[in-house]
């Protein structure tokens, strides 16, 4: 008993032991309900901001201290579901974005076949394209295209050029090519928090053209959290939902270590972002990701990594709760 108590104390120390995500066992996805995945990829951003491949290791470093029960849902997700850390997607050609996206798709095709719902940490936002190429119309989605709950400062529906600094399936293109391929239904998807980096006045037009339900940050501030939550529930009702969370949707004071900071307008605070995620409570969430962490630009106390862990924990809990039902 004393030995078990001491081990329990040690497992709460993030600097001790083997750093798996949230101290979950490192096992294959077969037989698991949720598969946690690291995707250390940063070639899809196509710029010098490439340290995003260090994101999974940074979150593994701090996630042990965040392994806890969910006070709002009244569940212990680690008991409600079988959750494993399946490791990182391998990238033997890490500087070749198109090869990496295919490696991601192949890796997640195996996870989908196993029936485990993947929750991932990236990596730049191009990883969502590779993941949803596997999950869209896949086994977990019941053969249907997925619907996005997409929180981001940027649209990632880039259509004006066919590549971004050489990356074709880039961090800027996935919202378009997944729709073109039929793996996502834009008309039943939400893009929320868009606020930054416009270079032309029609920067949102591609999202509107594809039929995405767009809520800019300005519109969010005008409408309020409750009204946007109601829209999420209406648009995503009855759909297989994939959650993709770009950390740059958060205010830079909360997530300073991201690839594309947008300091010109206030981003979400963490309570607002969590509130939007919880709008998907009880829905058929097929998976999710947290992307665009730049550990080399994070604060000394790992603020961004801790925020990323909190968001990842929310997505895990949303899926795990469906194993037992709301409290």
Residue pairs with C-beta under 8 A, 6 or more apart in sequence:
10 16
10 17
11 17
11 23
11 64
11 67
12 64
12 65
12 67
13 64
13 65
14 61
14 62
14 63
14 64
14 65
15 61
16 64
17 23
17 64
18 26
19 57
19 60
19 61
19 63
19 64
20 26
20 36
20 60
20 85
21 36
21 38
21 59
21 60
21 63
21 85
21 121
21 312
22 36
22 63
22 64
22 66
22 67
22 78
22 83
22 85
22 309
22 313
22 316
23 63
23 64
23 67
24 36
24 78
24 83
24 84
24 85
25 84
25 85
26 84
26 85
26 86
26 87
27 84
27 85
27 86
28 84
28 86
28 114
29 35
29 84
29 86
29 110
29 111
29 114
29 115
29 116
29 118
30 114
30 116
31 82
31 114
32 82
32 83
32 84
32 114
32 116
33 81
33 82
33 83
33 116
33 117
33 319
33 320
33 323
34 81
34 82
34 83
34 84
34 116
34 117
34 118
34 119
34 316
34 319
34 320
35 83
35 84
35 85
35 86
35 111
35 114
35 116
35 117
35 118
35 119
36 83
36 84
36 85
36 86
36 118
36 119
36 120
36 121
36 316
37 85
37 86
37 87
37 88
37 89
37 107
37 108
37 111
37 118
37 119
37 120
37 121
38 55
38 56
38 57
38 59
38 60
38 87
38 88
38 89
38 120
38 121
38 123
39 56
39 88
39 89
39 104
39 120
39 121
39 122
39 123
39 127
39 130
39 131
39 289
40 53
40 54
40 55
40 56
40 57
40 88
40 89
40 91
40 122
40 123
41 52
41 53
41 89
41 91
41 94
41 100
41 104
41 122
41 123
41 124
41 126
41 127
42 49
42 50
42 51
42 52
42 53
42 123
42 124
43 50
43 94
43 95
43 96
43 97
43 100
43 124
43 126
43 167
44 97
44 100
44 101
44 124
44 125
44 126
44 127
44 129
44 167
44 169
44 170
44 171
45 52
45 124
45 125
45 126
45 164
45 167
45 170
45 171
45 259
46 97
46 163
46 164
46 165
46 166
46 167
46 170
46 171
46 172
47 165
47 259
49 259
49 260
49 294
50 124
51 294
51 295
51 296
51 297
52 122
52 123
52 124
52 259
52 291
52 292
52 293
52 294
53 94
53 123
53 124
54 293
54 294
54 295
54 296
55 121
55 122
55 123
55 291
55 292
55 293
55 294
55 295
55 305
55 308
56 88
56 121
56 122
56 123
57 295
58 293
58 295
58 298
58 302
58 305
58 308
59 121
59 290
59 293
59 305
59 308
59 309
59 312
61 302
61 305
62 302
62 305
62 306
62 309
63 309
63 312
66 306
66 309
66 310
66 313
67 78
68 313
69 75
69 76
69 77
70 76
70 77
70 313
70 317
70 321
72 278
73 281
73 317
73 321
73 326
73 327
74 327
75 317
75 320
75 321
75 324
75 327
77 83
77 313
77 316
77 317
77 320
77 321
78 320
80 320
80 321
80 323
80 324
81 319
81 320
81 323
83 316
83 320
84 116
86 111
86 116
89 103
89 104
89 107
90 103
90 107
91 99
91 100
91 103
92 103
93 99
93 100
93 103
94 100
97 126
97 166
97 167
97 168
97 169
97 170
98 167
98 168
98 169
100 126
100 130
101 126
101 127
101 129
101 130
101 133
101 169
102 130
103 130
104 127
104 130
104 131
104 133
104 134
105 130
105 131
105 133
105 134
106 134
107 134
108 118
108 130
108 131
108 133
108 134
108 135
109 134
109 138
111 118
111 134
112 118
112 134
112 135
112 138
112 139
112 140
113 139
115 139
115 140
117 140
117 285
117 286
117 287
117 319
118 131
118 135
118 287
118 288
119 287
119 288
119 289
119 312
119 315
119 316
119 319
120 127
120 131
120 287
120 288
120 289
120 290
121 289
121 290
121 291
121 293
121 308
121 312
122 289
122 290
122 291
122 292
122 293
123 289
123 291
123 292
124 171
124 259
124 291
124 292
125 152
125 156
125 171
125 174
125 244
125 246
125 291
125 292
126 167
126 169
126 170
126 171
126 173
126 174
127 289
127 291
128 156
128 174
128 244
128 289
128 291
129 169
129 173
129 174
129 177
129 178
130 169
131 242
131 287
131 289
132 146
132 174
132 178
132 183
132 184
132 242
133 178
133 181
133 183
135 141
135 146
135 183
135 242
135 286
135 287
136 145
136 146
136 178
136 181
136 182
136 183
136 184
137 143
137 144
137 145
137 182
137 183
138 286
140 240
140 286
140 287
141 240
141 286
142 240
144 185
144 239
144 240
145 182
145 183
145 184
145 185
146 183
146 184
146 185
146 239
146 240
146 241
146 242
146 286
147 184
147 185
147 188
147 189
147 190
147 235
147 236
147 239
147 240
147 241
147 242
148 175
148 184
148 186
148 189
148 190
148 191
148 212
148 241
148 242
148 243
148 244
149 189
149 190
149 192
149 232
149 236
149 241
149 242
149 243
149 244
149 276
149 277
149 279
149 280
150 156
150 175
150 189
150 190
150 191
150 192
150 243
150 244
150 246
151 192
151 193
151 244
151 245
151 246
151 249
151 268
151 273
151 276
151 277
152 191
152 192
152 193
152 194
152 244
152 245
152 246
152 248
152 249
153 193
153 194
153 195
153 196
153 197
153 217
153 246
153 248
153 249
153 260
153 262
153 267
154 172
154 194
154 196
154 197
154 246
154 248
154 260
155 175
155 191
155 194
155 203
155 204
155 206
155 207
155 212
155 214
156 171
156 172
156 173
156 174
156 175
156 246
157 173
157 175
157 176
157 179
157 191
157 206
157 207
157 210
157 212
158 164
158 170
158 172
158 173
158 175
158 176
158 206
159 173
159 176
159 206
159 209
160 206
162 168
163 170
163 173
164 170
164 171
164 172
164 173
167 173
169 177
171 292
175 184
175 186
175 191
175 207
175 210
175 212
176 206
176 210
178 184
179 185
179 186
179 210
184 242
185 239
186 207
186 210
186 211
186 212
187 211
187 212
187 213
188 235
188 236
188 239
189 212
189 213
189 235
189 236
190 212
190 213
190 215
190 231
190 232
190 235
190 236
191 207
191 212
191 213
191 214
191 215
192 214
192 215
192 220
192 228
192 232
192 249
192 276
193 215
193 216
193 217
193 220
193 249
193 267
193 268
194 204
194 207
194 214
194 215
194 216
194 217
195 216
195 217
195 218
195 262
195 264
195 265
195 267
196 248
196 260
196 262
196 264
196 265
197 203
197 260
197 262
198 204
204 214
204 216
207 214
208 214
213 231
213 235
215 223
215 228
215 231
217 265
217 266
217 267
218 265
220 228
225 272
225 275
225 276
228 276
228 279
229 275
229 276
229 279
232 276
232 279
232 280
233 279
236 279
236 280
236 283
237 283
239 283
239 284
240 284
240 286
241 280
241 283
241 284
241 285
241 286
242 285
242 286
242 287
242 288
243 277
243 280
243 285
243 287
243 288
243 289
243 315
243 318
244 288
244 289
244 291
245 273
245 277
245 288
245 289
245 290
245 291
245 311
245 315
246 258
246 291
246 292
247 255
247 258
247 290
247 291
247 292
247 293
247 304
247 307
247 308
247 311
248 255
248 258
248 259
248 260
248 261
248 262
248 267
248 292
249 267
249 268
249 273
250 258
250 267
250 268
250 269
250 270
250 273
250 307
251 266
251 267
251 268
251 269
252 258
252 261
252 262
252 263
252 267
254 267
254 268
254 269
254 270
254 303
254 304
254 307
255 267
255 293
255 303
255 304
255 307
255 308
256 297
256 298
256 299
256 303
256 304
257 293
257 294
257 295
257 296
257 297
257 298
257 299
257 303
257 304
257 305
258 292
258 293
258 294
258 297
258 304
259 292
259 294
260 292
268 276
270 307
270 310
273 311
274 310
274 311
274 314
277 311
277 314
277 315
277 318
278 314
278 318
280 318
281 318
281 321
281 326
282 321
282 322
282 326
283 318
284 322
285 315
285 318
285 319
285 322
288 315
288 319
290 308
290 311
290 312
290 315
293 304
293 305
293 308
294 304
295 302
295 304
295 305
297 304
298 304
298 305
